[in-house]
Amino acid sequence: MLKKMTTIHWFRKGLRLHDNPALLASVEENCELRPLFILDPWFVTNARVGSNRWRFLAQTLADLDIKLRDLGSRLFIARGTPEELFPKLFKDWNVQKLTWEVDTEPYSCIRDEKIEKLAKDHNVKVVCRVGHTLYSTEKIIQANLGKTPLTYQSMQSLVSRMGHPPKPVDSLSSLPGSCRINNAMAVNAKYNLPTLAELGVDEGSLQPCLYPGGETEALRRLDKYMMRKTWVCKFEKPKTSPNSLQPSTTVLSPYLKFGCLSPRTMYFRLLEVYKNNSHTQPPVSLLGQLLWREFFYTVGAKTPNFNRMEGNPICRQIPWVRNEKLMKAWEFVFEELLLDADWSLNAGNWMWLSASAFFHQYFRVYSPIAFGKHTDKHGEYIRKYLPQLSKYPDNYIYEPWKAPLSTQKAAGCIIGQDYPKPIVKARHHLQTETLQTRR
Ligand SMILES: Cc1cc2nc3c(=O)[nH]c(=O)nc-3n(C[C@H](O)[C@H](O)[C@H](O)COP(=O)(O)OP(=O)(O)OC[C@H]3O[C@@H](n4cnc5c(N)ncnc54)[C@H](O)[C@@H]3O)c2cc1C
C-alpha cells in the first residue's frame, strides 16, 4: 500500500496557531500534517538556559500540543539534531513539503541553509514565511537601498514609507480530515512532550511561576493590557520603572521571544486602541517599543558578529582587560536568568546601553549607582535580589563598599568578606539619565 504523503511544519520560534503564515502554508495541499518541534539534547546540556526559561518552553509546548490535539493533530517532539533527524523523517513520514517561519539569527540561517539542501536532496519542497518580525528584515534593507539602517530614526522613516506591516493571517482553527493524524500517531509515545527532568530542570529548585508559557497565556495577557486603553495611549517608556518589583510594562517579551505572540497581532491591536484616541508616539509609545524590537532584529540580521565586539563593524573596539572568571560571572546572569533572552534584542540593547554602537557618547552610559538612586531610592530591588545587602541603610545600599566598617558590621555583611568588592572602578562621573533624553 502506498504511504500517505505528509507535510512537516517545523516549529522553532513561532510557537502559536494565530498569525502563523508558515503553518497555514503547511495545510495548503491537504496532506497529513506533522507539526514538529526538535529538541536537541546538546542544548539541554550546554546552553545557558535557566530553569525558569526551560519551564516556560515546556509549558509553551504543552499548550501548543493541547491546541493541536483539539484540531485532530498533535505536536511531535523529535530528539536529536535537525541534520540527523530530517533525512530519516523525510523517508519514514513520506514528506513532500516542509514549512517553517523565517529566523534571522546567524546560527539559524546556517542551520536552515543545510536543512534546505537536505530537503532538496530528498525532493521535499521548502516553504518559509515571515512571522517573527513585523516586516521582512530583507525588505527593510532593500527599501534602504541595500544598507542596514543604523539609527532608530532611519528605521522609523523607512517603515513609515513602507506602510503598515502585513495584517495578521487567520488562526489555524480547524484542520481538513486529510491533514489530521491517525490514532496510532496520536498515541505514539516516542514523540511525547519533554518532562522538566528531561530538560535538566530540578523541579525542587523552581521559583513560583509568575509568567506561564504558551499562546493561551500570551493572548490572555495581550487582551488584559489592550483593555487598559488609557494606559496604552499614555504609555511612555521613559516613565516606566525598570527596577520596580512589580512590572510597569506589559511583560509580553518572553511571549514575543518564543513566538507565543505574533508581533503583528500586537501591532494591529495597538492600532485599534489608538484609533480615535490621542496617544504617545514612537520611540516612547508601546508601538514604538515594537519598532525597537524590529530595529534590533533588522540590524542583527545583517551585521557580522552582532553579538560580539570583535569582528563587529558597528561596534566600537575597546581594549578590554581579559578576565575569563569575570566574563563567566557576567554571562551567567544575562544568558541564563532572563526569561526573554533574545539574541538580537540582547546584543542590540547591550551595545546601545554601553554606547558601543549606534552612538558613542560615553557620558550617556548609565551608572548603576546614580540610575538606581534616582529610580529606586530605597533600593527595594537590591534588597530583594541581593538579600546579603538587605540590612544596609538607604544611603549606602548602592555603594556598600563606602559604608564605614561599623555600618557594614551592623548590616551583617562585610564587603570583601561576605560580599565581593566592586569589580569595576568608575573613571568618569557617569550622569543619571532617563531613557527620555537617550531615545
Ligand atoms: C541591556 C538590555 C538587554 C536586554 N535584553 C533583552 C532580551 O534579551 N530580550 C528581550 O526581549 N528584551 C531585552 N531587552 C529589552 C527590554 O528590556 C525588554 O524587551 C523589556 O523589558 C520587556 O518588557 P515588556 O515586554 O514589559 O516590554 P514593553 O515595554 O511592554 O514593550 C513591548 C515589547 O516591545 C519590545 N521592546 C521593549 N523594549 C525594547 C527594547 N529596549 N529593545 C527591543 N525591543 C523592546 C519587546 O518585544 C517588548 O515585549 C533588553 C534591554 C536592555 C537594556
The ligand as a MOL file (V3000), in Angstrom:
LIG
                    3D

  0  0  0     0  0            999 V3000
M  V30 BEGIN CTAB
M  V30 COUNTS 53 58 0 0 0
M  V30 BEGIN ATOM
M  V30 1 C 20.8250 45.5120 28.4030 0
M  V30 2 C 19.4820 45.1080 27.9270 0
M  V30 3 C 19.2730 43.8050 27.4780 0
M  V30 4 C 18.0380 43.4180 27.0080 0
M  V30 5 N 17.8570 42.1320 26.6060 0
M  V30 6 C 16.6300 41.7330 26.1540 0
M  V30 7 C 16.4060 40.3890 25.7600 0
M  V30 8 O 17.2980 39.5370 25.8060 0
M  V30 9 N 15.1700 40.0570 25.3370 0
M  V30 10 C 14.1410 40.9710 25.2690 0
M  V30 11 O 13.0260 40.5950 24.8940 0
M  V30 12 N 14.3520 42.2400 25.6010 0
M  V30 13 C 15.5510 42.6410 26.0600 0
M  V30 14 N 15.7470 43.9420 26.4190 0
M  V30 15 C 14.6930 44.9210 26.1300 0
M  V30 16 C 13.7160 45.1930 27.2060 0
M  V30 17 O 14.3060 45.2810 28.4630 0
M  V30 18 C 12.6510 44.1390 27.2450 0
M  V30 19 O 12.1360 43.8750 25.9550 0
M  V30 20 C 11.5210 44.6460 28.0860 0
M  V30 21 O 11.9530 44.8280 29.3770 0
M  V30 22 C 10.4530 43.6440 28.0500 0
M  V30 23 O 9.4330 44.0380 28.8610 0
M  V30 24 P 7.9780 44.2160 28.2960 0
M  V30 25 O 7.5660 43.0890 27.4330 0
M  V30 26 O 7.1710 44.5050 29.5090 0
M  V30 27 O 8.1730 45.4890 27.3820 0
M  V30 28 P 7.1530 46.6060 26.9120 0
M  V30 29 O 7.7130 47.9040 27.3090 0
M  V30 30 O 5.7740 46.2910 27.3260 0
M  V30 31 O 7.3060 46.5400 25.3320 0
M  V30 32 C 6.5870 45.6450 24.4840 0
M  V30 33 C 7.5590 44.8830 23.6240 0
M  V30 34 O 8.3850 45.7800 22.8860 0
M  V30 35 C 9.6900 45.2310 22.7430 0
M  V30 36 N 10.6730 46.0810 23.4220 0
M  V30 37 C 10.5080 46.8250 24.5390 0
M  V30 38 N 11.6680 47.4320 24.8670 0
M  V30 39 C 12.5680 47.0630 23.9360 0
M  V30 40 C 13.9320 47.3560 23.7260 0
M  V30 41 N 14.6320 48.1590 24.5270 0
M  V30 42 N 14.5560 46.7860 22.6800 0
M  V30 43 C 13.8950 45.9960 21.8490 0
M  V30 44 N 12.5980 45.6700 21.9820 0
M  V30 45 C 11.9420 46.2040 23.0120 0
M  V30 46 C 9.6700 43.8790 23.4380 0
M  V30 47 O 9.4000 42.8750 22.4940 0
M  V30 48 C 8.5440 44.0470 24.4320 0
M  V30 49 O 7.9640 42.8390 24.8360 0
M  V30 50 C 16.9730 44.3540 26.9400 0
M  V30 51 C 17.1850 45.6640 27.3920 0
M  V30 52 C 18.4180 46.0320 27.8950 0
M  V30 53 C 18.5840 47.4200 28.3650 0
M  V30 END ATOM
M  V30 BEGIN BOND
M  V30 1 1 1 2
M  V30 2 1 2 3
M  V30 3 2 2 52
M  V30 4 2 3 4
M  V30 5 1 4 5
M  V30 6 1 4 50
M  V30 7 2 5 6
M  V30 8 1 6 7
M  V30 9 1 6 13
M  V30 10 2 7 8
M  V30 11 1 7 9
M  V30 12 1 9 10
M  V30 13 2 10 11
M  V30 14 1 10 12
M  V30 15 2 12 13
M  V30 16 1 13 14
M  V30 17 1 14 15
M  V30 18 1 14 50
M  V30 19 1 15 16
M  V30 20 1 16 17
M  V30 21 1 16 18
M  V30 22 1 18 19
M  V30 23 1 18 20
M  V30 24 1 20 21
M  V30 25 1 20 22
M  V30 26 1 22 23
M  V30 27 1 23 24
M  V30 28 2 24 25
M  V30 29 1 24 26
M  V30 30 1 24 27
M  V30 31 1 27 28
M  V30 32 2 28 29
M  V30 33 1 28 30
M  V30 34 1 28 31
M  V30 35 1 31 32
M  V30 36 1 32 33
M  V30 37 1 33 34
M  V30 38 1 33 48
M  V30 39 1 34 35
M  V30 40 1 35 36
M  V30 41 1 35 46
M  V30 42 1 36 37
M  V30 43 1 36 45
M  V30 44 2 37 38
M  V30 45 1 38 39
M  V30 46 1 39 40
M  V30 47 2 39 45
M  V30 48 1 40 41
M  V30 49 2 40 42
M  V30 50 1 42 43
M  V30 51 2 43 44
M  V30 52 1 44 45
M  V30 53 1 46 47
M  V30 54 1 46 48
M  V30 55 1 48 49
M  V30 56 2 50 51
M  V30 57 1 51 52
M  V30 58 1 52 53
M  V30 END BOND
M  V30 END CTAB
M  END
